[in-house]
Amino acid sequence: MKKIIITLVAALGFVAGAHASGGGHPLDKAPSKTNDLASLQNGAKLFVNYCLNCHSAAFMRFNRLKDIGLTDQQIKDNLLFTTEKVGETMKAAIDPKQAKEWFGANPPDLTVIARSRAGAGGSGADYLYTYLRTYYPDETKATGWNNLVFPSVGMPHALWELQGKRVPVYDTVEEHGHEVHVFKGWQQVTPGTMTPTQYDQAVGDLVNYLQWMGEPAQNTRVRVGVWVLLFLSVLTLFAWRLNAAFWKDVK
């Protein structure tokens, strides 16, 4: 219990810092595919290969990936890099002391990151989807990267080899007698191993997995909830007719 409380407090502190540093960049709508097993499996692969090096998911066990169609053997052969047991939690490969030395703080746990990022501008999935697609090179930063959604972010662009390097393009317009820069789009500087469309799809799968990981039972909850509402509707109809029959002779 103490570990859970400490982790939640740390996550809330990180989220508060993220919102305080937010650049006000509009959020793109993330694809919602938490029922798509192929998307979830690809997202899990991306998470283990690119995120689990520094970030942990301390409240998610590898064997829970069986819920998205993977077998124990597939998990062992393709996803176990930080442990040898499928029953273990997803721990980061990096040493916490080294992480704090390199990044200035220990990277946050990502188990419920998609839920914690929800805000007035969009869902947590929208935030992560836009965040992972708005990195650009910045030589003034220690990591060599900056981000439109989270300016001066301490996290480097872990997926840059997939996306390549691109820079934001701005238009200069006049508002109320002052010149302001308005975001126009992106200019590709160095191509990645994926096309822009492929990269957006990969990020969508990764965010989809992060959204599922925050609440693995969400699809079951929604499905059961629909049947419960239908049952209550039928029960209400029977109760209404029974009440009418019971009181019909009472004046």
C-alpha positions in Angstrom: 0.0 0.0 0.0 2.8 2.4 0.9 4.5 1.7 -2.5 1.2 2.5 -4.3 0.7 5.7 -2.5 4.2 6.9 -3.1 3.9 6.1 -6.8 0.6 7.9 -7.2 1.9 11.0 -5.5 5.0 11.0 -7.7 2.8 10.6 -10.8 0.5 13.4 -9.8 3.6 15.6 -9.2 4.9 14.8 -12.6 1.6 15.5 -14.2 1.3 18.8 -12.5 4.7 19.7 -13.7 3.8 18.6 -17.2 0.7 20.8 -17.3 2.6 23.7 -15.8 5.1 23.4 -18.6 2.5 22.8 -21.3 2.9 24.8 -24.5 -0.7 25.1 -25.4 -0.3 23.2 -28.6 -3.7 21.8 -29.8 -4.1 18.0 -29.3 -4.8 15.7 -32.2 -7.5 13.0 -31.7 -5.9 9.6 -31.0 -7.3 6.6 -32.7 -9.5 4.5 -30.3 -8.7 0.8 -31.0 -8.7 -0.8 -27.6 -10.7 -3.7 -29.0 -8.1 -4.2 -31.8 -5.8 -7.1 -30.7 -3.4 -6.6 -33.5 -3.0 -2.9 -32.6 -2.6 -3.8 -28.9 0.0 -6.4 -29.6 2.1 -4.1 -31.8 1.7 -1.4 -29.1 3.0 -3.8 -26.5 6.0 -4.6 -28.7 6.8 -1.0 -29.2 6.4 -0.3 -25.4 8.8 -3.1 -24.4 11.4 -2.2 -27.1 11.3 1.6 -26.8 9.7 2.6 -23.4 10.7 -0.1 -21.0 14.3 0.8 -21.2 13.8 3.8 -19.0 10.2 3.7 -17.9 8.6 1.0 -15.8 5.0 -0.2 -15.6 5.1 -1.5 -12.0 1.5 -2.4 -11.7 1.3 -4.4 -14.9 2.5 -8.0 -15.2 3.8 -9.6 -18.4 1.3 -12.5 -18.1 -1.6 -10.0 -18.4 -0.6 -9.7 -22.0 -2.5 -12.9 -22.5 -5.6 -10.8 -22.4 -4.6 -9.3 -25.8 -4.1 -12.6 -27.5 -0.5 -13.5 -26.7 0.6 -16.8 -25.3 3.1 -17.4 -22.5 5.6 -18.7 -25.0 5.2 -15.6 -27.3 5.7 -13.3 -24.3 8.9 -15.2 -23.3 10.3 -15.3 -26.8 9.6 -11.7 -27.8 8.9 -9.4 -24.8 10.9 -10.6 -21.8 14.0 -8.4 -21.7 14.1 -7.2 -18.1 13.1 -10.4 -16.4 12.8 -14.2 -17.0 9.4 -14.8 -15.5 6.1 -13.9 -17.2 4.5 -13.4 -13.8 6.9 -10.5 -13.0 5.9 -6.8 -13.3 7.2 -4.6 -16.0 10.4 -3.1 -14.5 12.6 -0.6 -16.3 15.9 -1.8 -17.6 17.8 1.3 -16.5 19.2 1.8 -13.0 17.2 4.4 -11.1 20.4 6.2 -9.9 21.7 6.4 -13.4 18.4 7.7 -14.7 18.3 10.5 -12.2 21.9 11.4 -13.0 21.3 11.4 -16.8 17.8 13.0 -16.9 17.7 14.9 -13.6 14.8 12.8 -12.3 13.7 9.2 -12.4 11.4 8.6 -15.4 7.8 8.2 -14.2 5.9 4.9 -14.1 3.7 4.5 -17.2 1.1 2.1 -15.9 -1.7 4.7 -15.7 0.0 7.5 -17.8 -2.9 7.5 -20.4 -5.4 8.1 -17.6 -3.4 10.7 -15.8 -2.9 12.9 -18.8 -6.6 13.6 -19.4 -7.4 17.3 -19.4 -9.7 20.0 -20.8 -7.8 19.9 -24.1 -8.5 16.2 -24.7 -8.1 12.7 -23.3 -4.9 11.3 -22.0 -4.6 9.3 -25.2 -4.9 12.5 -27.2 -2.1 14.1 -25.2 0.3 11.1 -25.6 -0.6 10.7 -29.3 0.2 14.4 -30.0 3.2 14.5 -27.7 5.0 11.6 -29.3 4.5 13.2 -32.7 5.7 16.7 -31.9 9.4 16.2 -31.1 11.9 18.3 -33.0 15.7 18.8 -32.8 16.9 21.6 -30.5 20.6 22.0 -29.9 20.0 24.3 -26.9 18.6 21.4 -24.9 20.7 18.8 -23.0 19.0 15.9 -24.8 19.1 17.6 -28.2 15.3 17.5 -28.4 12.3 19.7 -27.6 8.6 19.2 -27.8 5.6 21.4 -28.8 3.2 19.8 -26.3 5.8 19.8 -23.5 8.4 22.5 -24.0 11.8 21.9 -22.5 10.9 18.3 -21.8 13.7 16.3 -20.2 12.9 13.1 -22.1 14.7 12.6 -25.4 12.9 11.4 -28.5 13.0 7.6 -28.1 11.3 7.0 -31.4 13.4 9.3 -33.6 14.9 6.5 -35.7 11.3 5.6 -36.7 10.1 9.1 -37.4 13.3 10.8 -38.5 14.1 14.4 -37.8 11.7 17.2 -38.6 11.3 20.8 -37.6 8.1 22.9 -37.1 7.3 25.6 -39.6 5.6 28.8 -38.5 3.8 31.7 -40.3 4.2 35.2 -39.0 0.9 37.0 -38.6 -0.2 40.3 -37.0 -2.6 40.2 -34.1 -3.6 43.4 -32.2 -0.6 45.2 -33.5 1.9 42.5 -32.7 3.6 39.9 -34.8 3.0 36.3 -33.6 4.2 33.0 -34.9 1.4 30.5 -35.8 2.2 26.8 -36.2 1.8 25.8 -39.9 3.2 22.3 -40.2 6.3 20.2 -40.3 9.4 20.1 -42.6 11.2 16.7 -42.8 14.9 17.1 -42.3 16.1 13.5 -42.1 13.8 10.6 -43.1 13.1 7.8 -40.6 12.7 4.1 -41.1 8.9 4.7 -41.4 6.9 7.0 -43.6 4.9 9.7 -41.7 1.7 7.6 -42.1 3.4 4.5 -40.8 4.8 6.4 -37.9 1.4 7.9 -36.9 -0.1 4.4 -37.0 2.8 3.0 -34.9 2.3 5.8 -32.3 -1.5 5.2 -32.4 -0.8 1.5 -31.6 1.6 2.4 -28.7 -0.9 4.9 -27.2 -3.7 2.4 -27.7 -1.6 -0.1 -25.6 -0.9 2.5 -22.9 -4.6 3.3 -22.8 -5.5 -0.4 -22.4 -2.7 -0.9 -19.8 -4.2 1.8 -17.6 -7.4 -0.3 -17.3 -7.1 -3.8 -18.8 -10.7 -4.6 -17.9 -12.2 -1.5 -19.5 -13.6 -3.4 -22.6 -15.1 -6.1 -20.3 -16.6 -3.3 -18.1 -18.2 -1.6 -21.0 -19.6 -4.8 -22.4 -21.0 -6.0 -19.1 -22.4 -2.5 -18.5 -24.4 -2.6 -21.7 -26.0 -5.9 -20.7 -26.7 -4.6 -17.2 -28.5 -1.5 -18.6 -30.5 -3.7 -20.9 -31.4 -6.0 -18.0 -32.5 -3.0 -15.9 -34.6 -1.6 -18.7 -36.5 -4.9 -19.1 -36.8 -5.2 -15.3 -38.2 -1.6 -15.1 -40.8 -2.5 -17.7 -41.9 -5.6 -15.8 -42.0 -3.6 -12.5 -44.0 -0.8 -14.1 -46.6 -3.2 -15.5 -46.7 -5.2 -12.2 -47.3 -1.9 -10.3 -50.1 -1.0 -12.7 -51.8 -4.4 -12.2 -51.4 -4.3 -8.4 -53.0 -0.8 -8.1 -55.6 -1.0 -10.8 -58.5 -1.8 -8.4 -57.4 0.7 -5.8 -59.2 4.1 -6.0 
